[in-house]
Amino acid sequence: MRVAVVAGPDPGHAFPAIALCLRFRDAGDDPVLFTGPRWFEAARAAGIGVRRLKGLAPRPTDDDSDAGARIHQRAAYISTEILPELGAMLPELVVSDVLTAGGGLAAERLRVPWVELSPHPLYLPSKGLPPIGSGLAPGTGVRGRARDSVLRRFTARAVRNGLRQREAARAGVGLPATDPGPAARLIATLPALEVSRPDWPEEAELVGPLLWEPTERRLDLPPGDGPLVVVAPSTAHTGVAGMAETVLEALDGTGVRVAISTLDEPPRSLPEWASAGLGRQDELLTHAAVVVGGGGHGLLAKSLSAGVPVVTVPGGGDQWELANRAQRQGSSLLVRPLTPEAVRAAVLRVLAEPGFTEAARAAAAGVSDVADPVRICHRVLDSVRAH
C-alpha cells in the first residue's frame, strides 16, 4: 500500500507520524512522510521517504490569533501547496494529523481515502463531557451534569464558528461545504488517558501511543545511587519556561540524581548530581523513579508506558487537560505555578508513596487493549476497493 502521512514539524505531531510510518514500513507498505525538514535526516536514516510539507509558514493575510482560522484556512492553503507532489506519488491512502488538516483536504481533492491521526486523546466535543481543555472530570449527578451543560453552552459559539470556518475553507478549494470526515480516526493514546463518552464516534479507535526516538545516543547518567529524576522540558511553544533550572534548584540537597532530557541546548552549569543533553528517552526511563515534564502527550504517554509516574507542570494547549487526567488516574501530581517549593514537595511525595508507580504501571498495562493502526488503515482501503 502506498500511503502518504502528513504531519507538521512540531515534535508532538511529527514523532507519532514517523512512528506510524515505521509501522507501515515493517508491515511491507510504502510510506512517504510530508513534514518539516527538521526531521528529514532522521526519517531517511530510519528508511522513510520524506517530502517537504509546503504551506506551513503564515501568510501576511493570516490571523494566527484565531485558532479556527489558523487550522482551517491554513489547511486549505496547505492542501493546494502539496496537491501536485501528493498526487504525483499516486497514494492509495492518506493519513493526516489532526492539526495538519490540509492532508485530509488534499486527499479529498484527489478522491483518495484518508484517515485522521490524533497523537493524543480524542478531543472532539461531546454531549456528555465538559469542554475539552477545562481539565474537569465528567460531572456526576444532577448538579454535575448541569454544570457540564452550562460549560458546553459557553463554548458552543466557538464550536459553531469553527465549523463555519471549516465549511468556508472547504468551499474555497472546491470541496462540498459539508465535511464527511475521515474514514477512520486513529486515537494514539493510552486507554488510561482517555475518558468514556456516550457519543464515541464509530470510526474512532484507540491504537495506543505512537512513540519514536529522534536519536540513538544515550544520555550519561549522573554518578551515585540516589533515585533518578528525569526532567524533560516541554517542546511546545506553549510550554512553561525555566523548568530545568527550577527543578535543579528544587531538588538540591534531597539526595536524588537528575537527568535533563532536551532536544535543544541544555543548561550550561550543572551540579555534579545532574546531567543533561539529547539521548534516548525510552532508555533513560528504564532508570527513572519519577519524571518531571510539561504535560505534553508524548512525554506523558512515554513515561506511563514505561510505568514511571510523572510530576506535571502544564503550560498551554492541551497540557492542562492531560495533566488533570493523569492526576485523576493516580499516576501524576500537578504543579502550578512552577516554584521550587512546589516541585520539591511533589517529587518527594511521588518517591515516598508507591501508589503513584502502581498507577503508572496499571496505565502501561492498558496498552494490551488497543487496536493495530496499520490493520485499521488496510481495512479502510479494502472497504473502498470493495465498493
Contacts in CASP RR format, 6 or more apart in sequence:
PFRMAT RR
TARGET T0000
AUTHOR 0000-0000-0000
METHOD contacts of the structure
MODEL  1
MRVAVVAGPDPGHAFPAIALCLRFRDAGDDPVLFTGPRWFEAARAAGIGV
RRLKGLAPRPTDDDSDAGARIHQRAAYISTEILPELGAMLPELVVSDVLT
AGGGLAAERLRVPWVELSPHPLYLPSKGLPPIGSGLAPGTGVRGRARDSV
LRRFTARAVRNGLRQREAARAGVGLPATDPGPAARLIATLPALEVSRPDW
PEEAELVGPLLWEPTERRLDLPPGDGPLVVVAPSTAHTGVAGMAETVLEA
LDGTGVRVAISTLDEPPRSLPEWASAGLGRQDELLTHAAVVVGGGGHGLL
AKSLSAGVPVVTVPGGGDQWELANRAQRQGSSLLVRPLTPEAVRAAVLRV
LAEPGFTEAARAAAAGVSDVADPVRICHRVLDSVRAH
1 24 0 8 1.000
1 29 0 8 1.000
1 30 0 8 1.000
1 92 0 8 1.000
1 93 0 8 1.000
1 377 0 8 1.000
1 378 0 8 1.000
1 381 0 8 1.000
2 29 0 8 1.000
2 30 0 8 1.000
2 32 0 8 1.000
2 89 0 8 1.000
2 90 0 8 1.000
2 91 0 8 1.000
2 92 0 8 1.000
2 93 0 8 1.000
3 24 0 8 1.000
3 29 0 8 1.000
3 30 0 8 1.000
3 31 0 8 1.000
3 32 0 8 1.000
3 91 0 8 1.000
3 92 0 8 1.000
3 93 0 8 1.000
3 94 0 8 1.000
3 95 0 8 1.000
3 377 0 8 1.000
4 31 0 8 1.000
4 32 0 8 1.000
4 33 0 8 1.000
4 34 0 8 1.000
4 86 0 8 1.000
4 89 0 8 1.000
4 91 0 8 1.000
4 93 0 8 1.000
4 94 0 8 1.000
4 95 0 8 1.000
4 103 0 8 1.000
4 107 0 8 1.000
5 17 0 8 1.000
5 20 0 8 1.000
5 21 0 8 1.000
5 24 0 8 1.000
5 31 0 8 1.000
5 32 0 8 1.000
5 33 0 8 1.000
5 34 0 8 1.000
5 94 0 8 1.000
5 95 0 8 1.000
5 117 0 8 1.000
6 17 0 8 1.000
6 34 0 8 1.000
6 35 0 8 1.000
6 53 0 8 1.000
6 82 0 8 1.000
6 94 0 8 1.000
6 95 0 8 1.000
6 96 0 8 1.000
6 97 0 8 1.000
6 100 0 8 1.000
6 102 0 8 1.000
6 103 0 8 1.000
6 104 0 8 1.000
6 106 0 8 1.000
7 13 0 8 1.000
7 14 0 8 1.000
7 16 0 8 1.000
7 17 0 8 1.000
7 33 0 8 1.000
7 34 0 8 1.000
7 35 0 8 1.000
7 53 0 8 1.000
7 96 0 8 1.000
7 97 0 8 1.000
7 100 0 8 1.000
7 117 0 8 1.000
8 14 0 8 1.000
8 17 0 8 1.000
8 35 0 8 1.000
8 36 0 8 1.000
8 53 0 8 1.000
8 56 0 8 1.000
8 97 0 8 1.000
8 99 0 8 1.000
8 100 0 8 1.000
9 35 0 8 1.000
9 36 0 8 1.000
9 37 0 8 1.000
9 38 0 8 1.000
9 39 0 8 1.000
9 53 0 8 1.000
9 56 0 8 1.000
10 235 0 8 1.000
10 236 0 8 1.000
11 214 0 8 1.000
11 235 0 8 1.000
11 263 0 8 1.000
12 119 0 8 1.000
12 235 0 8 1.000
12 236 0 8 1.000
12 296 0 8 1.000
12 297 0 8 1.000
12 298 0 8 1.000
13 97 0 8 1.000
13 99 0 8 1.000
13 100 0 8 1.000
13 119 0 8 1.000
14 35 0 8 1.000
14 36 0 8 1.000
14 38 0 8 1.000
14 39 0 8 1.000
15 119 0 8 1.000
15 210 0 8 1.000
15 211 0 8 1.000
15 212 0 8 1.000
15 214 0 8 1.000
15 298 0 8 1.000
16 97 0 8 1.000
16 117 0 8 1.000
16 119 0 8 1.000
16 188 0 8 1.000
16 209 0 8 1.000
16 210 0 8 1.000
16 211 0 8 1.000
16 212 0 8 1.000
16 298 0 8 1.000
17 33 0 8 1.000
17 35 0 8 1.000
17 95 0 8 1.000
17 97 0 8 1.000
17 117 0 8 1.000
17 119 0 8 1.000
17 210 0 8 1.000
18 33 0 8 1.000
18 35 0 8 1.000
18 39 0 8 1.000
18 42 0 8 1.000
18 43 0 8 1.000
18 46 0 8 1.000
18 48 0 8 1.000
18 212 0 8 1.000
19 210 0 8 1.000
19 211 0 8 1.000
19 212 0 8 1.000
20 31 0 8 1.000
20 95 0 8 1.000
20 117 0 8 1.000
20 186 0 8 1.000
20 188 0 8 1.000
20 210 0 8 1.000
20 373 0 8 1.000
20 374 0 8 1.000
21 31 0 8 1.000
21 33 0 8 1.000
21 43 0 8 1.000
21 46 0 8 1.000
21 48 0 8 1.000
21 49 0 8 1.000
22 46 0 8 1.000
22 48 0 8 1.000
22 212 0 8 1.000
23 210 0 8 1.000
23 373 0 8 1.000
23 374 0 8 1.000
24 30 0 8 1.000
24 31 0 8 1.000
24 374 0 8 1.000
24 377 0 8 1.000
25 31 0 8 1.000
25 47 0 8 1.000
25 48 0 8 1.000
27 374 0 8 1.000
29 374 0 8 1.000
31 48 0 8 1.000
31 49 0 8 1.000
32 48 0 8 1.000
32 49 0 8 1.000
32 50 0 8 1.000
32 51 0 8 1.000
32 89 0 8 1.000
32 91 0 8 1.000
33 43 0 8 1.000
33 48 0 8 1.000
33 49 0 8 1.000
33 50 0 8 1.000
33 51 0 8 1.000
34 50 0 8 1.000
34 51 0 8 1.000
34 52 0 8 1.000
34 53 0 8 1.000
34 82 0 8 1.000
34 86 0 8 1.000
34 103 0 8 1.000
35 43 0 8 1.000
35 50 0 8 1.000
35 52 0 8 1.000
35 53 0 8 1.000
36 52 0 8 1.000
36 53 0 8 1.000
36 56 0 8 1.000
37 52 0 8 1.000
39 50 0 8 1.000
39 214 0 8 1.000
40 50 0 8 1.000
42 214 0 8 1.000
42 215 0 8 1.000
43 49 0 8 1.000
43 50 0 8 1.000
44 50 0 8 1.000
51 82 0 8 1.000
51 85 0 8 1.000
51 89 0 8 1.000
53 78 0 8 1.000
53 82 0 8 1.000
53 100 0 8 1.000
54 78 0 8 1.000
54 81 0 8 1.000
54 82 0 8 1.000
54 85 0 8 1.000
55 74 0 8 1.000
55 77 0 8 1.000
55 78 0 8 1.000
55 81 0 8 1.000
55 82 0 8 1.000
56 74 0 8 1.000
56 78 0 8 1.000
58 64 0 8 1.000
58 74 0 8 1.000
59 77 0 8 1.000
62 69 0 8 1.000
62 70 0 8 1.000
62 73 0 8 1.000
62 74 0 8 1.000
63 69 0 8 1.000
63 70 0 8 1.000
64 70 0 8 1.000
68 161 0 8 1.000
68 162 0 8 1.000
68 165 0 8 1.000
68 166 0 8 1.000
69 165 0 8 1.000
71 99 0 8 1.000
71 101 0 8 1.000
71 165 0 8 1.000
72 101 0 8 1.000
72 162 0 8 1.000
72 165 0 8 1.000
72 166 0 8 1.000
72 168 0 8 1.000
72 169 0 8 1.000
73 165 0 8 1.000
73 169 0 8 1.000
74 102 0 8 1.000
75 100 0 8 1.000
75 101 0 8 1.000
75 102 0 8 1.000
75 103 0 8 1.000
75 104 0 8 1.000
75 105 0 8 1.000
75 169 0 8 1.000
76 102 0 8 1.000
76 105 0 8 1.000
76 169 0 8 1.000
76 170 0 8 1.000
76 172 0 8 1.000
76 173 0 8 1.000
78 100 0 8 1.000
78 102 0 8 1.000
78 103 0 8 1.000
78 105 0 8 1.000
78 106 0 8 1.000
79 102 0 8 1.000
79 103 0 8 1.000
79 104 0 8 1.000
79 105 0 8 1.000
79 106 0 8 1.000
79 109 0 8 1.000
79 173 0 8 1.000
80 106 0 8 1.000
80 173 0 8 1.000
82 102 0 8 1.000
82 103 0 8 1.000
82 106 0 8 1.000
83 106 0 8 1.000
83 109 0 8 1.000
83 110 0 8 1.000
86 94 0 8 1.000
86 103 0 8 1.000
86 106 0 8 1.000
86 107 0 8 1.000
86 110 0 8 1.000
87 110 0 8 1.000
91 107 0 8 1.000
91 110 0 8 1.000
91 112 0 8 1.000
92 112 0 8 1.000
92 113 0 8 1.000
92 381 0 8 1.000
93 112 0 8 1.000
93 113 0 8 1.000
93 114 0 8 1.000
93 115 0 8 1.000
93 377 0 8 1.000
93 380 0 8 1.000
93 381 0 8 1.000
94 103 0 8 1.000
94 104 0 8 1.000
94 106 0 8 1.000
94 107 0 8 1.000
94 110 0 8 1.000
94 112 0 8 1.000
94 113 0 8 1.000
94 114 0 8 1.000
94 115 0 8 1.000
95 114 0 8 1.000
95 115 0 8 1.000
95 116 0 8 1.000
95 117 0 8 1.000
95 186 0 8 1.000
95 377 0 8 1.000
96 102 0 8 1.000
96 103 0 8 1.000
96 104 0 8 1.000
96 107 0 8 1.000
96 114 0 8 1.000
96 115 0 8 1.000
96 116 0 8 1.000
96 117 0 8 1.000
96 182 0 8 1.000
97 116 0 8 1.000
97 117 0 8 1.000
97 119 0 8 1.000
98 116 0 8 1.000
98 117 0 8 1.000
98 118 0 8 1.000
98 119 0 8 1.000
98 123 0 8 1.000
103 114 0 8 1.000
104 114 0 8 1.000
104 116 0 8 1.000
104 182 0 8 1.000
105 169 0 8 1.000
105 170 0 8 1.000
105 173 0 8 1.000
105 175 0 8 1.000
107 113 0 8 1.000
107 114 0 8 1.000
108 114 0 8 1.000
108 175 0 8 1.000
108 180 0 8 1.000
109 173 0 8 1.000
109 174 0 8 1.000
109 175 0 8 1.000
113 183 0 8 1.000
113 380 0 8 1.000
113 381 0 8 1.000
113 384 0 8 1.000
114 182 0 8 1.000
114 183 0 8 1.000
115 182 0 8 1.000
115 183 0 8 1.000
115 184 0 8 1.000
115 185 0 8 1.000
115 186 0 8 1.000
115 376 0 8 1.000
115 377 0 8 1.000
115 380 0 8 1.000
116 181 0 8 1.000
116 182 0 8 1.000
116 184 0 8 1.000
116 185 0 8 1.000
116 186 0 8 1.000
117 186 0 8 1.000
117 188 0 8 1.000
117 210 0 8 1.000
117 373 0 8 1.000
118 185 0 8 1.000
118 186 0 8 1.000
118 187 0 8 1.000
118 188 0 8 1.000
118 189 0 8 1.000
119 188 0 8 1.000
119 189 0 8 1.000
119 210 0 8 1.000
119 297 0 8 1.000
119 298 0 8 1.000
120 188 0 8 1.000
120 189 0 8 1.000
120 193 0 8 1.000
120 297 0 8 1.000
120 298 0 8 1.000
120 318 0 8 1.000
120 322 0 8 1.000
121 187 0 8 1.000
121 189 0 8 1.000
121 193 0 8 1.000
121 194 0 8 1.000
121 195 0 8 1.000
121 297 0 8 1.000
121 322 0 8 1.000
121 325 0 8 1.000
122 185 0 8 1.000
122 187 0 8 1.000
122 194 0 8 1.000
122 197 0 8 1.000
122 200 0 8 1.000
122 201 0 8 1.000
122 204 0 8 1.000
123 132 0 8 1.000
123 318 0 8 1.000
124 132 0 8 1.000
124 201 0 8 1.000
125 131 0 8 1.000
125 132 0 8 1.000
125 152 0 8 1.000
125 155 0 8 1.000
125 159 0 8 1.000
126 197 0 8 1.000
126 198 0 8 1.000
126 199 0 8 1.000
127 152 0 8 1.000
127 198 0 8 1.000
127 199 0 8 1.000
128 138 0 8 1.000
128 145 0 8 1.000
128 148 0 8 1.000
128 197 0 8 1.000
128 198 0 8 1.000
128 199 0 8 1.000
129 138 0 8 1.000
129 148 0 8 1.000
129 195 0 8 1.000
129 197 0 8 1.000
130 136 0 8 1.000
130 137 0 8 1.000
130 138 0 8 1.000
130 139 0 8 1.000
130 147 0 8 1.000
130 148 0 8 1.000
130 151 0 8 1.000
130 152 0 8 1.000
131 151 0 8 1.000
131 152 0 8 1.000
131 154 0 8 1.000
131 155 0 8 1.000
132 318 0 8 1.000
132 321 0 8 1.000
133 317 0 8 1.000
133 318 0 8 1.000
133 320 0 8 1.000
133 321 0 8 1.000
134 151 0 8 1.000
134 321 0 8 1.000
135 320 0 8 1.000
135 321 0 8 1.000
135 323 0 8 1.000
135 324 0 8 1.000
135 325 0 8 1.000
136 148 0 8 1.000
136 151 0 8 1.000
136 324 0 8 1.000
137 195 0 8 1.000
137 324 0 8 1.000
137 328 0 8 1.000
138 148 0 8 1.000
138 195 0 8 1.000
138 196 0 8 1.000
139 145 0 8 1.000
139 147 0 8 1.000
139 148 0 8 1.000
166 179 0 8 1.000
167 177 0 8 1.000
167 178 0 8 1.000
167 179 0 8 1.000
168 177 0 8 1.000
170 176 0 8 1.000
170 177 0 8 1.000
170 179 0 8 1.000
171 177 0 8 1.000
182 203 0 8 1.000
183 203 0 8 1.000
183 380 0 8 1.000
183 383 0 8 1.000
183 384 0 8 1.000
184 203 0 8 1.000
184 204 0 8 1.000
184 205 0 8 1.000
184 376 0 8 1.000
184 377 0 8 1.000
184 379 0 8 1.000
184 380 0 8 1.000
185 201 0 8 1.000
185 203 0 8 1.000
185 204 0 8 1.000
185 205 0 8 1.000
186 205 0 8 1.000
186 207 0 8 1.000
186 373 0 8 1.000
186 376 0 8 1.000
187 194 0 8 1.000
187 204 0 8 1.000
187 205 0 8 1.000
187 206 0 8 1.000
187 207 0 8 1.000
187 208 0 8 1.000
188 207 0 8 1.000
188 208 0 8 1.000
188 209 0 8 1.000
188 210 0 8 1.000
188 373 0 8 1.000
189 206 0 8 1.000
189 208 0 8 1.000
189 209 0 8 1.000
189 297 0 8 1.000
189 301 0 8 1.000
190 208 0 8 1.000
190 209 0 8 1.000
190 301 0 8 1.000
190 304 0 8 1.000
190 305 0 8 1.000
190 363 0 8 1.000
190 364 0 8 1.000
190 366 0 8 1.000
190 367 0 8 1.000
191 206 0 8 1.000
191 208 0 8 1.000
191 366 0 8 1.000
191 367 0 8 1.000
191 369 0 8 1.000
191 370 0 8 1.000
192 304 0 8 1.000
192 329 0 8 1.000
192 331 0 8 1.000
192 362 0 8 1.000
192 363 0 8 1.000
192 366 0 8 1.000
193 297 0 8 1.000
193 300 0 8 1.000
193 301 0 8 1.000
193 304 0 8 1.000
193 322 0 8 1.000
193 325 0 8 1.000
193 326 0 8 1.000
193 329 0 8 1.000
193 363 0 8 1.000
194 206 0 8 1.000
195 325 0 8 1.000
205 371 0 8 1.000
205 376 0 8 1.000
206 369 0 8 1.000
206 370 0 8 1.000
206 371 0 8 1.000
207 370 0 8 1.000
207 371 0 8 1.000
207 372 0 8 1.000
207 373 0 8 1.000
207 376 0 8 1.000
208 301 0 8 1.000
208 367 0 8 1.000
208 370 0 8 1.000
209 297 0 8 1.000
209 298 0 8 1.000
209 301 0 8 1.000
209 302 0 8 1.000
209 305 0 8 1.000
209 367 0 8 1.000
210 373 0 8 1.000
211 282 0 8 1.000
211 298 0 8 1.000
211 301 0 8 1.000
211 302 0 8 1.000
211 305 0 8 1.000
213 279 0 8 1.000
213 280 0 8 1.000
213 281 0 8 1.000
213 282 0 8 1.000
214 263 0 8 1.000
214 278 0 8 1.000
215 278 0 8 1.000
215 279 0 8 1.000
215 280 0 8 1.000
216 280 0 8 1.000
217 278 0 8 1.000
217 279 0 8 1.000
217 280 0 8 1.000
218 279 0 8 1.000
218 280 0 8 1.000
218 283 0 8 1.000
218 284 0 8 1.000
219 259 0 8 1.000
219 261 0 8 1.000
219 275 0 8 1.000
219 276 0 8 1.000
219 277 0 8 1.000
219 278 0 8 1.000
219 279 0 8 1.000
219 280 0 8 1.000
219 284 0 8 1.000
220 275 0 8 1.000
221 228 0 8 1.000
221 257 0 8 1.000
221 259 0 8 1.000
221 275 0 8 1.000
221 287 0 8 1.000
222 228 0 8 1.000
222 257 0 8 1.000
222 258 0 8 1.000
222 259 0 8 1.000
222 272 0 8 1.000
222 273 0 8 1.000
222 274 0 8 1.000
222 275 0 8 1.000
223 257 0 8 1.000
223 272 0 8 1.000
223 273 0 8 1.000
224 257 0 8 1.000
224 273 0 8 1.000
226 255 0 8 1.000
226 256 0 8 1.000
226 257 0 8 1.000
227 255 0 8 1.000
227 256 0 8 1.000
227 257 0 8 1.000
227 289 0 8 1.000
227 290 0 8 1.000
227 351 0 8 1.000
228 256 0 8 1.000
228 257 0 8 1.000
228 258 0 8 1.000
228 259 0 8 1.000
228 287 0 8 1.000
228 288 0 8 1.000
228 289 0 8 1.000
229 247 0 8 1.000
229 251 0 8 1.000
229 256 0 8 1.000
229 257 0 8 1.000
229 258 0 8 1.000
229 259 0 8 1.000
229 288 0 8 1.000
229 289 0 8 1.000
229 290 0 8 1.000
229 291 0 8 1.000
229 292 0 8 1.000
229 347 0 8 1.000
230 258 0 8 1.000
230 259 0 8 1.000
230 260 0 8 1.000
230 261 0 8 1.000
230 281 0 8 1.000
230 284 0 8 1.000
230 285 0 8 1.000
230 288 0 8 1.000
230 290 0 8 1.000
230 291 0 8 1.000
230 292 0 8 1.000
230 303 0 8 1.000
230 308 0 8 1.000
231 243 0 8 1.000
231 244 0 8 1.000
231 247 0 8 1.000
231 258 0 8 1.000
231 259 0 8 1.000
231 260 0 8 1.000
231 261 0 8 1.000
231 291 0 8 1.000
231 292 0 8 1.000
231 293 0 8 1.000
232 260 0 8 1.000
232 261 0 8 1.000
232 262 0 8 1.000
232 281 0 8 1.000
232 291 0 8 1.000
232 292 0 8 1.000
232 293 0 8 1.000
232 294 0 8 1.000
232 299 0 8 1.000
233 239 0 8 1.000
233 240 0 8 1.000
233 242 0 8 1.000
233 243 0 8 1.000
233 244 0 8 1.000
233 260 0 8 1.000
233 262 0 8 1.000
233 293 0 8 1.000
233 294 0 8 1.000
234 240 0 8 1.000
234 243 0 8 1.000
234 293 0 8 1.000
234 294 0 8 1.000
234 295 0 8 1.000
234 296 0 8 1.000
234 299 0 8 1.000
234 315 0 8 1.000
234 319 0 8 1.000
235 263 0 8 1.000
236 296 0 8 1.000
236 315 0 8 1.000
236 316 0 8 1.000
236 317 0 8 1.000
236 319 0 8 1.000
238 315 0 8 1.000
238 316 0 8 1.000
238 317 0 8 1.000
238 319 0 8 1.000
239 294 0 8 1.000
239 315 0 8 1.000
239 316 0 8 1.000
239 319 0 8 1.000
240 294 0 8 1.000
240 313 0 8 1.000
240 314 0 8 1.000
240 315 0 8 1.000
240 338 0 8 1.000
242 338 0 8 1.000
243 292 0 8 1.000
243 293 0 8 1.000
243 294 0 8 1.000
243 313 0 8 1.000
243 338 0 8 1.000
244 260 0 8 1.000
244 262 0 8 1.000
244 266 0 8 1.000
244 267 0 8 1.000
244 276 0 8 1.000
245 267 0 8 1.000
246 338 0 8 1.000
246 339 0 8 1.000
246 340 0 8 1.000
246 343 0 8 1.000
247 258 0 8 1.000
247 260 0 8 1.000
247 292 0 8 1.000
247 343 0 8 1.000
247 347 0 8 1.000
248 258 0 8 1.000
248 267 0 8 1.000
248 270 0 8 1.000
248 271 0 8 1.000
248 274 0 8 1.000
249 340 0 8 1.000
250 340 0 8 1.000
250 341 0 8 1.000
250 342 0 8 1.000
250 343 0 8 1.000
250 344 0 8 1.000
250 347 0 8 1.000
251 258 0 8 1.000
251 343 0 8 1.000
251 344 0 8 1.000
251 347 0 8 1.000
252 271 0 8 1.000
254 344 0 8 1.000
254 347 0 8 1.000
254 348 0 8 1.000
255 273 0 8 1.000
256 273 0 8 1.000
256 289 0 8 1.000
256 347 0 8 1.000
256 351 0 8 1.000
257 273 0 8 1.000
257 274 0 8 1.000
258 273 0 8 1.000
258 274 0 8 1.000
258 275 0 8 1.000
259 274 0 8 1.000
259 275 0 8 1.000
259 276 0 8 1.000
259 284 0 8 1.000
259 287 0 8 1.000
259 288 0 8 1.000
260 266 0 8 1.000
260 267 0 8 1.000
260 270 0 8 1.000
260 274 0 8 1.000
260 275 0 8 1.000
260 276 0 8 1.000
260 277 0 8 1.000
261 276 0 8 1.000
261 277 0 8 1.000
261 278 0 8 1.000
261 279 0 8 1.000
261 281 0 8 1.000
261 284 0 8 1.000
262 276 0 8 1.000
262 277 0 8 1.000
262 278 0 8 1.000
263 278 0 8 1.000
266 276 0 8 1.000
266 277 0 8 1.000
267 276 0 8 1.000
270 276 0 8 1.000
281 299 0 8 1.000
281 302 0 8 1.000
282 302 0 8 1.000
282 306 0 8 1.000
285 291 0 8 1.000
285 302 0 8 1.000
285 303 0 8 1.000
285 306 0 8 1.000
285 308 0 8 1.000
286 306 0 8 1.000
288 303 0 8 1.000
288 306 0 8 1.000
288 308 0 8 1.000
289 308 0 8 1.000
289 351 0 8 1.000
289 357 0 8 1.000
290 308 0 8 1.000
290 309 0 8 1.000
290 310 0 8 1.000
290 311 0 8 1.000
290 347 0 8 1.000
290 350 0 8 1.000
290 351 0 8 1.000
290 356 0 8 1.000
291 299 0 8 1.000
291 303 0 8 1.000
291 308 0 8 1.000
291 309 0 8 1.000
291 310 0 8 1.000
291 311 0 8 1.000
292 310 0 8 1.000
292 311 0 8 1.000
292 313 0 8 1.000
292 343 0 8 1.000
292 347 0 8 1.000
293 299 0 8 1.000
293 300 0 8 1.000
293 310 0 8 1.000
293 311 0 8 1.000
293 312 0 8 1.000
293 313 0 8 1.000
294 312 0 8 1.000
294 313 0 8 1.000
294 314 0 8 1.000
294 315 0 8 1.000
294 319 0 8 1.000
294 323 0 8 1.000
295 310 0 8 1.000
295 312 0 8 1.000
295 313 0 8 1.000
295 314 0 8 1.000
295 315 0 8 1.000
295 319 0 8 1.000
295 322 0 8 1.000
295 323 0 8 1.000
295 326 0 8 1.000
296 314 0 8 1.000
296 318 0 8 1.000
296 319 0 8 1.000
296 322 0 8 1.000
297 318 0 8 1.000
297 322 0 8 1.000
299 310 0 8 1.000
300 310 0 8 1.000
300 312 0 8 1.000
300 322 0 8 1.000
300 326 0 8 1.000
300 332 0 8 1.000
303 309 0 8 1.000
303 310 0 8 1.000
303 360 0 8 1.000
304 310 0 8 1.000
304 326 0 8 1.000
304 331 0 8 1.000
304 360 0 8 1.000
304 363 0 8 1.000
304 364 0 8 1.000
305 363 0 8 1.000
305 364 0 8 1.000
305 367 0 8 1.000
306 360 0 8 1.000
306 364 0 8 1.000
307 331 0 8 1.000
307 357 0 8 1.000
307 360 0 8 1.000
307 361 0 8 1.000
307 363 0 8 1.000
307 364 0 8 1.000
308 357 0 8 1.000
308 360 0 8 1.000
309 331 0 8 1.000
309 332 0 8 1.000
309 350 0 8 1.000
309 356 0 8 1.000
309 357 0 8 1.000
309 359 0 8 1.000
309 360 0 8 1.000
310 326 0 8 1.000
310 331 0 8 1.000
310 332 0 8 1.000
310 333 0 8 1.000
310 360 0 8 1.000
311 332 0 8 1.000
311 333 0 8 1.000
311 335 0 8 1.000
311 343 0 8 1.000
311 346 0 8 1.000
311 347 0 8 1.000
311 350 0 8 1.000
312 319 0 8 1.000
312 322 0 8 1.000
312 323 0 8 1.000
312 326 0 8 1.000
312 327 0 8 1.000
312 332 0 8 1.000
312 333 0 8 1.000
312 334 0 8 1.000
312 335 0 8 1.000
313 334 0 8 1.000
313 335 0 8 1.000
313 336 0 8 1.000
313 338 0 8 1.000
313 343 0 8 1.000
314 320 0 8 1.000
314 322 0 8 1.000
314 323 0 8 1.000
314 334 0 8 1.000
314 336 0 8 1.000
323 332 0 8 1.000
323 334 0 8 1.000
324 334 0 8 1.000
326 332 0 8 1.000
326 334 0 8 1.000
327 333 0 8 1.000
327 334 0 8 1.000
329 359 0 8 1.000
329 363 0 8 1.000
330 355 0 8 1.000
330 356 0 8 1.000
330 359 0 8 1.000
331 356 0 8 1.000
331 359 0 8 1.000
331 360 0 8 1.000
331 362 0 8 1.000
331 363 0 8 1.000
332 356 0 8 1.000
333 346 0 8 1.000
333 349 0 8 1.000
333 350 0 8 1.000
333 356 0 8 1.000
335 342 0 8 1.000
335 343 0 8 1.000
335 346 0 8 1.000
350 356 0 8 1.000
350 357 0 8 1.000
END
